[in-house]
């Protein structure tokens, strides 16, 4: 049995997420945006809740297509508030719709989301060498910089703690601890 980061032990869904997705550098703009939205929904909750509801979120938010989500109306907000398959938090739902519009505004201004994100991160994953769960920070100077840049562009639910979790999930930062079989593994 491979040695994993401590947070991924136990639940098979967590293990699969850790082993196959978490920390793998994501370069697709839409996928980066989707993960940022899901991290926003996770605020105040355990990530496993979001993982268990991820497919329901994808269905409810039409595959997290920003062009579709940006056109959601109050009727869609009410539909989503009645959907037991997702986290029903009005502020988070409304933020996701607004964030789709901010994403499209960036594109309209000639700013590709992935290019922006990876440019701010220096173009390649930042690899840390934490030795235990307690070493991993909840936020960093770079997550604070990302948070400010997102907020400047009109995004909501993008505080530095949410953004750092997103940076870890998308492989912008590799926070697999030393000793984890995924630590330092090169991807794409």
C-alpha positions as CSV (number, residue, x, y, z in Angstrom):
1,X,0.0,0.0,0.0
2,X,1.5,3.4,-1.0
3,X,2.2,6.0,1.6
4,X,-0.1,9.0,1.1
5,X,-0.5,12.5,2.6
6,X,-2.3,12.0,5.9
7,X,-5.5,13.8,4.8
8,X,-6.1,11.3,2.1
9,X,-6.0,8.1,4.2
10,X,-9.2,6.3,5.0
11,X,-12.0,7.3,2.5
12,X,-11.6,5.6,-0.9
13,X,-12.9,8.7,-2.7
14,X,-10.3,10.9,-0.9
15,X,-7.6,8.3,-1.8
16,X,-8.6,8.3,-5.5
17,X,-8.7,12.1,-5.6
18,X,-5.3,12.3,-3.9
19,X,-3.7,9.7,-6.1
20,X,-5.1,10.8,-9.5
21,X,-6.0,14.5,-9.4
22,X,-4.7,16.6,-6.4
23,X,-1.6,18.4,-7.3
24,X,-1.6,17.5,-11.0
25,X,-0.9,20.7,-12.9
26,X,-4.1,21.8,-14.7
27,X,-3.7,24.1,-17.7
28,X,-7.2,24.1,-19.1
29,X,-8.9,27.5,-18.3
30,X,-12.4,26.1,-17.8
31,X,-11.2,23.3,-15.6
32,X,-9.1,25.8,-13.5
33,X,-12.2,27.9,-13.1
34,X,-14.4,25.0,-12.2
35,X,-12.0,24.0,-9.4
36,X,-11.9,27.5,-8.1
37,X,-15.7,27.6,-8.0
38,X,-15.8,24.2,-6.1
39,X,-13.2,25.5,-3.6
40,X,-15.5,28.5,-3.0
41,X,-18.4,26.1,-2.3
42,X,-16.1,24.2,0.1
43,X,-15.5,27.2,2.3
44,X,-16.6,26.2,5.9
45,X,-17.1,22.6,4.9
46,X,-15.0,19.5,4.4
47,X,-13.6,18.9,0.9
48,X,-15.0,15.3,1.0
49,X,-18.5,16.9,0.9
50,X,-17.7,18.7,-2.3
51,X,-16.1,15.6,-3.8
52,X,-19.2,13.5,-3.1
53,X,-21.4,16.2,-4.7
54,X,-19.1,17.1,-7.6
55,X,-21.1,15.4,-10.3
56,X,-24.3,17.0,-9.0
57,X,-22.5,20.4,-9.1
58,X,-21.5,19.7,-12.7
59,X,-25.0,18.9,-13.7
60,X,-26.5,21.8,-11.8
61,X,-24.0,24.3,-13.3
62,X,-24.2,22.9,-16.8
63,X,-20.7,21.5,-16.9
64,X,-19.3,24.7,-15.4
65,X,-19.4,26.3,-18.8
66,X,-18.8,30.0,-18.0
67,X,-20.7,31.1,-21.1
68,X,-23.8,29.2,-19.8
69,X,-23.4,30.0,-16.1
70,X,-23.0,33.7,-16.9
71,X,-26.5,33.8,-18.3
72,X,-28.1,32.3,-15.2
73,X,-31.0,34.3,-13.9
74,X,-32.8,34.6,-10.5
75,X,-34.9,31.6,-11.7
76,X,-31.7,29.6,-12.0
77,X,-30.6,30.7,-8.5
78,X,-34.0,29.5,-7.1
79,X,-33.6,26.2,-9.0
80,X,-30.1,25.7,-7.5
81,X,-31.4,26.6,-4.0
82,X,-33.8,23.7,-4.4
83,X,-31.2,21.2,-5.5
84,X,-30.3,18.9,-2.6
85,X,-27.5,17.5,-4.6
86,X,-25.3,20.6,-4.2
87,X,-24.4,23.0,-1.4
88,X,-27.4,25.3,-1.2
89,X,-25.8,28.6,-0.2
90,X,-27.3,31.6,-2.0
91,X,-24.1,33.8,-1.7
92,X,-21.9,31.0,-3.1
93,X,-24.4,30.3,-6.0
94,X,-24.6,34.0,-6.8
95,X,-20.8,34.4,-6.6
96,X,-20.4,31.5,-9.1
97,X,-22.7,33.2,-11.6
98,X,-20.8,36.5,-11.0
99,X,-17.5,34.7,-11.3
100,X,-18.5,33.3,-14.7
101,X,-19.1,36.8,-15.8
102,X,-15.7,37.9,-14.5
103,X,-14.1,35.0,-16.3
104,X,-15.8,36.1,-19.6
105,X,-14.8,39.7,-18.9
106,X,-11.2,38.6,-18.7
107,X,-11.5,36.7,-22.0
108,X,-13.1,39.6,-23.7
109,X,-10.2,41.8,-22.5
110,X,-7.8,39.3,-24.1
111,X,-6.7,37.7,-20.8
112,X,-6.8,33.9,-21.0
113,X,-7.6,32.5,-17.5
114,X,-4.9,29.8,-17.6
115,X,-2.2,32.1,-19.0
116,X,-3.0,34.6,-16.3
117,X,-3.0,32.0,-13.5
118,X,0.2,30.3,-14.6
119,X,1.9,33.6,-15.3
120,X,1.2,34.8,-11.8
121,X,2.6,31.5,-10.5
122,X,5.8,31.8,-12.5
123,X,4.9,29.3,-15.3
124,X,5.6,26.1,-13.5
125,X,4.5,24.2,-10.3
126,X,6.0,25.4,-7.0
127,X,7.3,22.2,-5.3
128,X,7.4,22.3,-1.5
129,X,9.1,19.9,0.8
130,X,6.8,19.7,3.8
131,X,7.4,16.7,6.1
132,X,4.0,16.6,7.8
133,X,0.4,17.9,7.6
134,X,1.2,20.4,10.3
135,X,3.9,22.0,8.1
136,X,1.5,22.9,5.2
137,X,0.3,26.5,5.5
138,X,-3.3,27.5,5.0
139,X,-2.3,30.5,2.9
140,X,0.8,32.0,1.4
141,X,2.0,35.3,0.1
142,X,1.3,34.0,-3.4
143,X,-2.3,33.0,-2.5
144,X,-2.8,36.5,-1.1
145,X,-1.5,37.9,-4.4
146,X,-3.9,35.6,-6.4
147,X,-6.8,36.6,-4.1
148,X,-6.2,40.3,-4.7
149,X,-5.8,39.8,-8.5
150,X,-9.1,37.8,-8.6
151,X,-11.0,40.3,-6.5
152,X,-9.7,43.1,-8.7
153,X,-11.2,41.3,-11.7
154,X,-14.6,41.0,-9.9
155,X,-14.4,37.5,-8.4
156,X,-15.9,36.6,-5.1
157,X,-15.3,33.7,-2.6
158,X,-11.6,33.9,-3.5
159,X,-10.0,34.7,-0.2
160,X,-6.3,33.6,0.3
161,X,-7.2,30.3,2.1
162,X,-9.7,29.2,-0.6
163,X,-7.2,30.2,-3.2
164,X,-4.4,28.2,-1.6
165,X,-6.5,25.1,-1.5
166,X,-7.3,25.7,-5.2
167,X,-3.5,26.2,-5.9
168,X,-2.9,22.8,-4.3
169,X,-5.7,21.1,-6.1
170,X,-4.7,22.4,-9.5
171,X,-1.0,21.6,-9.1
172,X,0.1,25.3,-9.1
173,X,1.7,24.2,-5.9
174,X,2.8,20.6,-5.1
175,X,2.1,20.1,-1.4
176,X,2.4,16.3,-1.3
177,X,4.5,15.8,1.8
178,X,7.9,14.2,1.7
179,X,7.3,10.5,1.9
180,X,4.1,10.5,0.0
181,X,4.4,8.4,-3.2
182,X,3.1,11.4,-5.2
183,X,5.7,13.9,-3.8
184,X,7.7,15.5,-6.6
185,X,6.0,13.4,-9.3
186,X,6.3,15.2,-12.7
187,X,3.1,15.6,-14.7
188,X,2.1,17.0,-18.1
